[in-house]
């Protein structure tokens, strides 16, 4: 390659890494944060409506568990199908379509008259939610300079918990006065309204444009100037992507001493999402059945979500100062103790709320902390596969948790027994993290920069793939 040609070649990722976190990056982060927030709202909205929905539609407890799991199963399907679709059709295009899908389906929930139509609606809603998040996280990671990428993605993912806070606050005000349908109207209107911002303001991924539409040079240069106003382009540049990490066989997750870490990660992901999705979906219904006022039941879920927001920040701050493995294991252990404490403190509402906050800080924060830990134990060539498989086990847990909860409730177990049964497994997750072998804890392995695709929610939509 001649010097002239070499000088005219620009690698898009490197151009972004040289930029500041400016206005365009902030716009992308805010818009994708809102996508995650309304995704979280519509994921949790069924839990807030459940105490009123259960008798109104004549549902049994075991049927309610199936409906809860329908959305999580749909999320898994959506991530598998529409995460990679963003690579072919465009991150923005697919994300916008998925936001429209879960917004419309949330509105359609008010038309449900029984078990089967509600089951179908929630499954399709889940497809939209599952398809939106991988594309949102990819857009944030691709527009963020490497030095800000982890923080930007973590902030975006806090939107999911913020959505739970919004949904809980709205349910407290609307449901008893206007009925359970009112919160589904809100849950559908917000993402559909967000489309009015996404369509004109959300830029398409630069990596996608360079790979799929290299002829759109003017648009690429225009976006690069918005990323870095100080850059200079002469008009004859050839824009390229860095070579993607080569994926190897999944069997390599178990070779060269990696089997132990792989199995421990799978256990931690599975248990934590099993527990979190049970708590997210069943807590309001169980508390109302125990005799608590509806607003008190919703307040506990709100407090848990508030804890999850601050827990992710606290875990990131502590992991930069102490051994991340010990910090994460401690979060799981404290999460187990606080969950058990919530179950045992039903006679003391202030204590139960305080323990719910602690449970959100630790068990909720630990979910975000699992992803950096997963990226640390695999070399670049299999990092995406490693994180993707671990997250897949988490999705299995998120489906089983609500189903198992429904079976236990139908068998006569109440709030206290369920919190004890679902809280204690977090000790196993703590032990799994503590048993991992992580060299030079606190620093990424010396096998290359962390692939944005290996960050939370993006194993199915790798930048530039």
Buried (B, 14 or more C-beta within 10 A) or exposed (E): EEEEEEEBEBBBBEBBBEBEBBEBBEBBBBBBBBBBBBBBBBBBBBBBBBBBBBEBBEBEBBBBBBBBBBBBBBBBBBBBBBBBBBBEBBBBBBBBBBBBBBBBBBBBBBEBEEBEBBBBBBBBBBBBBBBBBBBBBBBBBBBBBBEBBBBBBBBBBBBBBBBBBBBBBBBBBBBBEEBBBBBBBBBBBBBBEBBEEBEEEBBBBBBBBBBBEEEBBEBBBEBBBBBBEEEEBEEEBEBBBEEBBEBEEEEBBEEEEBEBBBBBBBBBBBBBBBBBBBBBBBBBBBBBBEEBEBEBBBBBBBBBBBBBBBBBBBBBEBBEEEBBBBBBBBBBBBBBBBBBBBBBBBEEEEBBBBBBBBBBBBBBBBBBBBBBBBBBBBBBBBBBBBBBBBBBBBBBBBBBBBBBBBBBBBEEBBBBBBBBBBBBBBBBBBBBBBBBEBEEBBEBBEEEEBBBBBBBBBBBBBBBB
